[in-house]
Amino acid sequence: MDVPPELQPEQIRKALAAKGLSEHVLLYESTTSSTNADVLEHYQKHGQLAIAICETQTAGKGRRGRQWHSPYAQNIYCTLSVEKTLPASHLGLLSILSGIAICEALLSCGIEGVQLKWPNDLVFQKKKLGGILIESRPVTTDRYFFAIGFGLNVHMRQSELDQIPQAATSLDLIQSEIVNRQSILITAIERVLTKVQQFDETQVAGMIDEFQQHDAFHAQKICVLNADEEIVGINSGINQYGQLKLQTEQGPVVFSAAEISMRGVD
């Protein structure tokens, strides 16, 4: 396969401006430690909202500090920032909301079948396609600065994916063709920003229903790993705080994303 083309930041700036998204500063580096760190640093220094993109990350991380595999110019590595008033109890909803937005963006680009694995993975046929990592900083009592980072495997071949210690896939493999990485990136940025900026407490019930439609493990038997304990039950979706609801033989239990990881049970 030929070396994929690099992103064109000027074209991206123009495309985002045409969509009414020119208030964010676009930060582009071919190599950076972390796009999340880039928008956080920019906000601290300049007080400006930013969108950071790159070709590769040297210290990219996923949930619970896991390293994010990031080969050069093959995937999407992006963080966008939002300043938003939100009750602290609802902060856990943002990664789910962002995941729904990315599923919608991919569908609008003709890529069907992408689902969500609670709390922040994007999967296709249970194989990992991408992930979301959100960091927040308080601005006032109930107002926060959010760095919403997401990554998507785009051009990675099966031989490269086999090096990852979990089942994974890429958009090229899903489509059986080379997809347009830049076009998908622009669409995802627009959809995530729009959905997050417009979100308020009146939309929580509808968002729970949306997640259910995208949930790769809806109503399925799953195993929750909580410290040294494994708890098996039926996935009952999420509550109004974004917590996982599990129906066990002993009764219903809820878990927050910080506490656990989960997997399907055959």
ROZABA-483336 format. One record per residue: residue number from 1; residue in one letter; x, y, z of N, C-alpha, C in turn. Coordinates in steps of 0.02 Angstrom, whole numbers, always signed. Layout:
<rs>
    i  aa      nX      nY      nZ     caX     caY     caZ      cX      cY      cZ
  NUM   A       X       Y       Z       X       Y       Z       X       Y       Z
...
</rs>
This chain:
<rs>
    i  aa      nX      nY      nZ     caX     caY     caZ      cX      cY      cZ
    1   M     +42     -60      +0      +0      +0      +0     +44     +62      +0
    2   D     +26    +112     -39     +63    +174     -41     +58    +209     +26
    3   V    +107    +253     +39    +106    +292    +101     +46    +340     +98
    4   P      +2    +339    +148     -57    +382    +147     -37    +456    +147
    5   P     -77    +498    +116     -61    +570    +116     -69    +601    +185
    6   E     -28    +652    +199     -35    +688    +261     -97    +733    +259
    7   L    -120    +753    +316    -177    +799    +320    -156    +867    +294
    8   Q    -204    +904    +269    -192    +971    +242    -227   +1022    +288
    9   P    -191   +1050    +337    -223   +1093    +387    -259   +1154    +358
   10   E    -233   +1185    +305    -266   +1243    +277    -334   +1224    +248
   11   Q    -336   +1167    +214    -400   +1143    +187    -449   +1128    +244
   12   I    -424   +1100    +298    -467   +1084    +355    -494   +1148    +386
   13   R    -450   +1198    +394    -473   +1262    +422    -529   +1292    +380
   14   K    -521   +1292    +315    -572   +1320    +270    -637   +1281    +274
   15   A    -631   +1215    +277    -691   +1173    +280    -729   +1185    +345
   16   L    -693   +1191    +400    -726   +1202    +465    -757   +1272    +467
   17   A    -722   +1322    +439    -750   +1390    +437    -814   +1391    +396
   18   A    -816   +1354    +342    -876   +1351    +300    -935   +1320    +336
   19   K    -919   +1279    +387    -971   +1247    +428    -987   +1289    +490
   20   G    -959   +1349    +494    -973   +1393    +551    -933   +1376    +613
   21   L    -876   +1344    +605    -836   +1322    +662    -768   +1357    +664
   22   S    -768   +1421    +649    -704   +1457    +645    -681   +1486    +712
   23   E    -722   +1479    +766    -701   +1506    +830    -645   +1467    +862
   24   H    -636   +1405    +841    -582   +1363    +868    -517   +1375    +828
   25   V    -462   +1380    +864    -396   +1382    +833    -378   +1310    +813
   26   L    -354   +1301    +752    -333   +1234    +730    -258   +1226    +741
   27   L    -240   +1177    +781    -170   +1162    +795    -151   +1098    +757
   28   Y    -100   +1103    +715     -77   +1044    +678      -3   +1033    +690
   29   E     +14    +973    +709     +84    +952    +714     +90    +884    +679
   30   S    +143    +874    +642    +152    +807    +613    +163    +756    +668
   31   T    +203    +776    +719    +215    +733    +777    +205    +774    +840
   32   T    +168    +746    +887    +157    +780    +951    +152    +727   +1005
   33   S    +160    +747   +1067    +155    +699   +1121     +83    +675   +1129
   34   S     +35    +723   +1129     -35    +707   +1140     -77    +767   +1118
   35   T    -128    +754   +1078    -172    +808   +1057    -213    +834   +1116
   36   N    -229    +792   +1164    -262    +816   +1225    -218    +867   +1261
   37   A    -155    +850   +1268    -108    +896   +1301    -102    +961   +1262
   38   D    -105    +958   +1196     -98   +1018   +1155    -154   +1068   +1167
   39   V    -217   +1043   +1169    -273   +1090   +1178    -274   +1116   +1250
   40   L    -256   +1074   +1298    -253   +1096   +1368    -200   +1150   +1377
   41   E    -142   +1141   +1347     -88   +1190   +1353    -108   +1255   +1318
   42   H    -140   +1249   +1260    -161   +1309   +1223    -212   +1349   +1264
   43   Y    -258   +1315   +1295    -309   +1348   +1336    -277   +1383   +1396
   44   Q    -230   +1349   +1429    -198   +1378   +1487    -156   +1440   +1469
   45   K    -125   +1439   +1410     -81   +1494   +1390    -120   +1552   +1360
   46   H    -172   +1536   +1320    -205   +1588   +1280    -279   +1597   +1296
   47   G    -308   +1551   +1335    -379   +1556   +1350    -424   +1545   +1290
   48   Q    -397   +1510   +1239    -434   +1499   +1177    -453   +1425   +1169
   49   L    -512   +1414   +1139    -531   +1347   +1120    -493   +1326   +1058
   50   A    -474   +1263   +1055    -433   +1239   +1000    -455   +1169    +978
   51   I    -436   +1152    +917    -441   +1085    +890    -370   +1064    +872
   52   A    -347   +1009    +901    -279    +985    +887    -282    +921    +847
   53   I    -243    +918    +793    -238    +858    +752    -164    +845    +739
   54   C    -149    +782    +723     -79    +765    +709     -77    +702    +666
   55   E     -17    +685    +644      -6    +624    +606     +13    +566    +651
   56   T     +46    +581    +706     +64    +529    +755     +74    +559    +823
   57   Q     +60    +520    +875     +70    +541    +945    +124    +498    +977
   58   T    +168    +530   +1013    +221    +491   +1046    +200    +470   +1116
   59   A    +150    +503   +1145    +127    +485   +1212     +51    +484   +1214
   60   G     +20    +463   +1158     -52    +457   +1157     -74    +402   +1205
   61   K    -131    +413   +1237    -154    +363   +1286    -228    +353   +1279
   62   G    -248    +293   +1299    -319    +277   +1301    -343    +277   +1373
   63   R    -399    +243   +1383    -429    +240   +1449    -382    +204   +1498
   64   R    -381    +228   +1560    -342    +199   +1615    -267    +197   +1599
   65   G    -245    +248   +1560    -174    +256   +1547    -144    +209   +1495
   66   R    -187    +171   +1460    -160    +125   +1410    -131    +164   +1351
   67   Q     -77    +138   +1322     -46    +171   +1264     -90    +163   +1203
   68   W     -94    +217   +1163    -133    +214   +1101     -85    +207   +1043
   69   H     -92    +153   +1005     -48    +139    +948     -62    +190    +894
   70   S      -9    +225    +871     -21    +281    +825     +30    +285    +768
   71   P     +25    +240    +719     +71    +243    +661     +60    +307    +620
   72   Y    +113    +330    +589    +114    +395    +555     +64    +398    +496
   73   A     +22    +449    +496     -23    +467    +440     -72    +411    +421
   74   Q     -83    +364    +466    -129    +309    +450    -197    +315    +484
   75   N    -198    +352    +539    -259    +354    +579    -280    +426    +594
   76   I    -335    +433    +629    -358    +499    +652    -340    +505    +726
   77   Y    -305    +559    +742    -290    +577    +811    -312    +649    +819
   78   C    -362    +662    +858    -392    +729    +861    -418    +743    +931
   79   T    -410    +805    +953    -441    +828   +1014    -473    +895   +1001
   80   L    -535    +903   +1020    -568    +968   +1016    -588    +990   +1085
   81   S    -593   +1055   +1095    -607   +1081   +1161    -673   +1118   +1162
   82   V    -706   +1113   +1220    -770   +1144   +1231    -771   +1172   +1302
   83   E    -800   +1231   +1310    -813   +1258   +1376    -888   +1256   +1386
   84   K    -910   +1223   +1439    -981   +1208   +1444   -1003   +1205   +1518
   85   T   -1065   +1229   +1529   -1095   +1223   +1595   -1133   +1157   +1598
   86   L   -1117   +1116   +1648   -1146   +1050   +1654   -1142   +1028   +1726
   87   P   -1195    +998   +1754   -1190    +972   +1822   -1135    +918   +1826
   88   A   -1099    +918   +1881   -1044    +870   +1888   -1069    +798   +1882
   89   S   -1131    +785   +1902   -1158    +718   +1898   -1167    +693   +1827
   90   H   -1166    +739   +1779   -1177    +720   +1709   -1114    +719   +1667
   91   L   -1056    +729   +1698    -994    +730   +1660    -981    +663   +1624
   92   G   -1003    +609   +1655    -992    +543   +1625   -1031    +531   +1561
   93   L   -1077    +575   +1545   -1117    +568   +1484   -1079    +591   +1422
   94   L   -1028    +633   +1431    -997    +665   +1372    -960    +616   +1327
   95   S    -927    +565   +1356    -892    +517   +1313    -943    +476   +1273
   96   I   -1000    +460   +1304   -1053    +424   +1269   -1083    +467   +1214
   97   L   -1096    +530   +1230   -1123    +577   +1181   -1076    +585   +1122
   98   S   -1011    +591   +1136    -961    +598   +1083    -958    +535   +1040
   99   G    -964    +477   +1072    -964    +414   +1034   -1023    +409    +986
  100   I   -1082    +429   +1010   -1141    +430    +967   -1130    +476    +908
  101   A   -1101    +535    +922   -1088    +584    +868   -1040    +556    +815
  102   I    -989    +519    +837    -942    +490    +788    -975    +435    +747
  103   C   -1017    +394    +779   -1055    +344    +742   -1098    +377    +688
  104   E   -1130    +432    +706   -1172    +469    +658   -1130    +499    +602
  105   A   -1071    +525    +620   -1027    +554    +569   -1004    +501    +519
  106   L    -985    +442    +544    -963    +388    +500   -1020    +365    +455
  107   L   -1080    +361    +483   -1137    +340    +443   -1150    +390    +387
  108   S   -1143    +454    +402   -1153    +505    +350   -1100    +501    +295
  109   C   -1043    +470    +312    -989    +459    +262    -996    +391    +228
  110   G   -1051    +357    +240   -1064    +293    +207   -1036    +232    +241
  111   I   -1013    +241    +304    -983    +185    +341   -1034    +160    +392
  112   E   -1063    +103    +379   -1117     +76    +420   -1090     +23    +469
  113   G   -1128     +12    +522   -1114     -43    +567   -1067     -28    +624
  114   V   -1044     +35    +631   -1000     +52    +687   -1043     +61    +750
  115   Q   -1022     +30    +805   -1060     +31    +867   -1016     +55    +925
  116   L   -1046     +59    +983   -1011     +82   +1043   -1005     +26   +1094
  117   K    -948     +23   +1126    -938     -20   +1184    -929     +26   +1244
  118   W    -975     +22   +1291    -971     +66   +1350    -903     +59   +1384
  119   P    -872    +114   +1407    -898    +182   +1404    -873    +224   +1346
  120   N    -819    +202   +1312    -789    +250   +1265    -753    +217   +1205
  121   D    -772    +157   +1187    -742    +124   +1129    -789    +125   +1069
  122   L    -761    +132   +1010    -798    +123    +948    -777     +56    +919
  123   V    -826     +14    +901    -811     -53    +878    -850     -70    +815
  124   F    -823    -117    +778    -858    -145    +719    -855    -220    +725
  125   Q    -913    -252    +730    -917    -324    +741    -874    -344    +801
  126   K    -879    -306    +854    -845    -315    +918    -770    -304    +915
  127   K    -743    -284    +857    -672    -268    +852    -662    -193    +862
  128   K    -610    -175    +897    -599    -104    +914    -580     -65    +852
  129   L    -615     -10    +841    -602     +36    +786    -572    +101    +811
  130   G    -591    +121    +871    -568    +185    +897    -587    +193    +970
  131   G    -571    +252    +996    -587    +265   +1066    -590    +340   +1080
  132   I    -616    +355   +1138    -626    +425   +1159    -595    +433   +1228
  133   L    -560    +489   +1237    -532    +505   +1303    -545    +579   +1317
  134   I    -584    +592   +1370    -602    +660   +1388    -569    +680   +1453
  135   E    -538    +738   +1453    -509    +768   +1513    -545    +834   +1526
  136   S    -555    +850   +1589    -592    +911   +1606    -554    +952   +1658
  137   R    -567   +1017   +1656    -540   +1064   +1705    -597   +1110   +1727
  138   P    -607   +1120   +1791    -660   +1165   +1813    -643   +1238   +1797
  139   V    -694   +1274   +1773    -686   +1346   +1760    -720   +1386   +1815
  140   T    -783   +1367   +1829    -819   +1394   +1887    -852   +1334   +1922
  141   T    -900   +1347   +1966    -931   +1293   +2005    -960   +1238   +1962
  142   D    -997   +1257   +1909   -1028   +1206   +1866   -1011   +1215   +1792
  143   R    -957   +1251   +1779    -934   +1261   +1710    -865   +1229   +1702
  144   Y    -855   +1194   +1647    -794   +1156   +1637    -764   +1168   +1568
  145   F    -698   +1160   +1565    -662   +1156   +1502    -652   +1082   +1488
  146   F    -673   +1059   +1429    -666    +989   +1410    -619    +981   +1351
  147   A    -572    +935   +1358    -531    +913   +1302    -559    +846   +1280
  148   I    -591    +844   +1222    -625    +784   +1198    -580    +753   +1144
  149   G    -543    +702   +1164    -497    +670   +1117    -528    +607   +1088
  150   F    -517    +596   +1023    -540    +534    +992    -490    +510    +940
  151   G    -486    +445    +934    -443    +414    +884    -482    +363    +845
  152   L    -466    +357    +781    -497    +307    +737    -444    +274    +695
  153   N    -445    +207    +693    -401    +171    +647    -429    +179    +576
  154   V    -388    +205    +531    -413    +220    +464    -380    +176    +411
  155   H    -314    +182    +403    -280    +147    +348    -241     +85    +371
  156   M    -245     +66    +433    -204     +10    +458    -224     -56    +425
  157   R    -172     -93    +405    -183    -159    +374    -189    -212    +429
  158   Q    -215    -270    +410    -226    -324    +458    -161    -345    +492
  159   S    -107    -346    +453     -42    -367    +482     -20    -319    +537
  160   E     -37    -254    +530     -20    -205    +583     -67    -212    +642
  161   L    -131    -224    +628    -180    -231    +681    -167    -293    +724
  162   D    -137    -343    +693    -122    -404    +730     -70    -393    +784
  163   Q     -34    -337    +781     +16    -321    +833     -16    -292    +896
  164   I     -80    -273    +891    -116    -245    +948    -144    -302    +990
  165   P    -137    -298   +1057    -158    -355   +1099    -233    -360   +1111
  166   Q    -274    -342   +1063    -346    -352   +1065    -372    -350    +994
  167   A    -428    -381    +981    -456    -382    +914    -470    -310    +891
  168   A    -444    -291    +833    -452    -223    +808    -462    -223    +733
  169   T    -490    -169    +708    -502    -162    +636    -490     -89    +616
  170   S    -498     -75    +551    -488      -7    +526    -543      +9    +476
  171   L    -552     +73    +460    -604     +94    +414    -592     +66    +344
  172   D    -529     +62    +322    -513     +33    +257    -536     -40    +253
  173   L    -525     -77    +307    -545    -148    +307    -621    -155    +308
  174   I    -655    -110    +343    -728    -112    +346    -757     -99    +276
  175   Q    -728     -50    +242    -754     -29    +176    -725     -69    +118
  176   S    -671    -107    +131    -635    -143     +78    -609     -96     +24
  177   E    -591     -35     +46    -563     +15      +1    -528     +69     +42
  178   I    -489    +110      +9    -455    +165     +43    -505    +222     +53
  179   V    -517    +241    +116    -564    +294    +130    -528    +361    +134
  180   N    -566    +416    +133    -536    +483    +136    -531    +504    +209
  181   R    -471    +499    +236    -460    +513    +307    -477    +585    +325
  182   Q    -458    +632    +283    -470    +702    +298    -545    +719    +298
  183   S    -581    +692    +251    -653    +704    +247    -689    +677    +309
  184   I    -669    +617    +330    -699    +586    +390    -682    +628    +452
  185   L    -620    +652    +456    -599    +693    +512    -642    +756    +518
  186   I    -651    +791    +463    -690    +853    +463    -762    +840    +484
  187   T    -791    +786    +457    -861    +769    +474    -867    +752    +548
  188   A    -818    +715    +574    -821    +695    +645    -813    +756    +691
  189   I    -767    +801    +674    -759    +862    +714    -824    +901    +717
  190   E    -854    +911    +659    -917    +950    +657    -971    +917    +698
  191   R    -979    +851    +690   -1034    +817    +724   -1024    +816    +800
  192   V    -962    +803    +823    -950    +801    +895    -959    +870    +926
  193   L    -930    +921    +895    -938    +989    +921   -1011   +1010    +925
  194   T   -1047    +997    +872   -1118   +1017    +870   -1158    +982    +924
  195   K   -1148    +917    +929   -1187    +877    +976   -1171    +896   +1049
  196   V   -1107    +906   +1064   -1087    +923   +1132   -1109    +994   +1150
  197   Q   -1100   +1041   +1104   -1119   +1111   +1118   -1194   +1118   +1130
  198   Q   -1234   +1079   +1094   -1306   +1085   +1099   -1336   +1044   +1157
  199   F   -1297   +1001   +1186   -1322    +955   +1237   -1340    +992   +1301
  200   D   -1398    +975   +1330   -1416    +999   +1397   -1456    +944   +1432
  201   E   -1476    +959   +1494   -1507    +907   +1536   -1573    +882   +1509
  202   T   -1607    +922   +1468   -1671    +900   +1440   -1663    +843   +1390
  203   Q   -1600    +831   +1367   -1588    +781   +1315   -1563    +714   +1343
  204   V   -1558    +709   +1409   -1528    +649   +1439   -1568    +586   +1421
  205   A   -1633    +588   +1429   -1674    +529   +1416   -1668    +507   +1343
  206   G   -1669    +555   +1297   -1662    +538   +1226   -1593    +510   +1211
  207   M   -1541    +536   +1245   -1474    +511   +1234   -1466    +439   +1258
  208   I   -1499    +423   +1313   -1497    +354   +1338   -1527    +306   +1286
  209   D   -1581    +327   +1254   -1612    +286   +1201   -1565    +281   +1141
  210   E   -1532    +336   +1124   -1485    +335   +1067   -1428    +287   +1081
  211   F   -1401    +288   +1142   -1347    +243   +1158   -1368    +170   +1151
  212   Q   -1429    +156   +1173   -1454     +87   +1168   -1454     +63   +1095
  213   Q   -1470    +108   +1049   -1472     +90    +978   -1402     +76    +951
  214   H   -1351    +108    +981   -1282     +99    +957   -1242     +49    +998
  215   D   -1269     +25   +1054   -1233     -17   +1101   -1219     -86   +1072
  216   A   -1156    -103   +1063   -1136    -167   +1034   -1153    -226   +1079
  217   F   -1166    -213   +1143   -1179    -267   +1191   -1248    -260   +1223
  218   H   -1293    -226   +1189   -1360    -214   +1218   -1395    -281   +1234
  219   A   -1419    -287   +1296   -1457    -345   +1320   -1419    -410   +1314
  220   Q   -1352    -406   +1310   -1311    -466   +1305   -1277    -482   +1371
  221   K   -1256    -543   +1378   -1220    -564   +1438   -1149    -536   +1435
  222   I   -1129    -502   +1488   -1062    -473   +1490   -1029    -489   +1556
  223   C    -963    -478   +1557    -924    -487   +1618    -893    -420   +1636
  224   V    -905    -398   +1696    -877    -335   +1721    -818    -351   +1766
  225   L    -761    -321   +1752    -700    -331   +1792    -692    -272   +1838
  226   N    -702    -284   +1903    -701    -232   +1953    -647    -249   +2005
  227   A    -589    -215   +2000    -531    -233   +2041    -513    -306   +2029
  228   D    -516    -348   +2079    -500    -419   +2071    -562    -462   +2062
  229   E    -619    -431   +2054    -682    -466   +2052    -711    -466   +1981
  230   E    -740    -523   +1961    -775    -528   +1897    -849    -539   +1910
  231   I    -890    -495   +1882    -962    -499   +1893    -997    -509   +1826
  232   V   -1035    -561   +1821   -1069    -578   +1758   -1143    -560   +1764
  233   G   -1170    -531   +1711   -1241    -514   +1710   -1263    -493   +1641
  234   I   -1324    -468   +1637   -1351    -444   +1573   -1344    -368   +1569
  235   N   -1316    -344   +1515   -1308    -273   +1503   -1377    -241   +1496
  236   S   -1393    -195   +1543   -1458    -162   +1542   -1454     -89   +1522
  237   G   -1398     -71   +1489   -1392      -2   +1464   -1360     +44   +1515
  238   I   -1377    +108   +1511   -1347    +158   +1555   -1403    +197   +1591
  239   N   -1384    +228   +1646   -1431    +272   +1681   -1418    +345   +1663
  240   Q   -1452    +390   +1698   -1448    +461   +1680   -1380    +492   +1695
  241   Y   -1336    +456   +1729   -1269    +481   +1744   -1216    +448   +1699
  242   G   -1237    +406   +1652   -1190    +372   +1609   -1160    +309   +1639
  243   Q   -1186    +288   +1696   -1161    +227   +1728   -1191    +165   +1695
  244   L   -1152    +112   +1694   -1174     +48   +1666   -1222     +13   +1714
  245   K   -1277     -11   +1687   -1326     -49   +1727   -1318    -123   +1710
  246   L   -1308    -163   +1761   -1297    -235   +1752   -1350    -273   +1793
  247   Q   -1386    -318   +1760   -1435    -359   +1795   -1401    -426   +1812
  248   T   -1389    -437   +1876   -1356    -498   +1899   -1407    -544   +1933
  249   E   -1385    -604   +1950   -1429    -651   +1986   -1447    -624   +2055
  250   Q   -1405    -580   +2082   -1419    -551   +2147   -1460    -486   +2142
  251   G   -1473    -463   +2080   -1511    -401   +2071   -1472    -351   +2030
  252   P   -1501    -291   +2019   -1469    -240   +1978   -1410    -207   +2014
  253   V   -1357    -193   +1975   -1297    -159   +2000   -1278    -105   +1950
  254   V   -1250     -49   +1973   -1225      +3   +1927   -1151     +13   +1938
  255   F   -1115     +32   +1884   -1044     +43   +1887   -1027    +108   +1851
  256   S    -977    +144   +1877    -952    +203   +1842    -892    +182   +1799
  257   A    -877    +223   +1749    -824    +206   +1702    -756    +202   +1736
  258   A    -746    +242   +1788    -680    +244   +1821    -665    +179   +1858
  259   E    -717    +141   +1875    -709     +83   +1919    -690     +19   +1882
  260   I    -714     +11   +1820    -714     -56   +1790    -694     -56   +1717
  261   S    -688    -116   +1691    -688    -129   +1619    -736    -186   +1607
  262   M    -759    -193   +1545    -808    -246   +1532    -792    -281   +1466
  263   R    -817    -342   +1460    -809    -380   +1398    -869    -425   +1389
  264   G    -879    -447   +1327    -934    -492   +1312    -920    -562   +1337
  265   V    -972    -601   +1345    -966    -671   +1366    -998    -714   +1312
  266   D    -961    -762   +1286    -988    -806   +1234   -1040    -854   +1263
</rs>
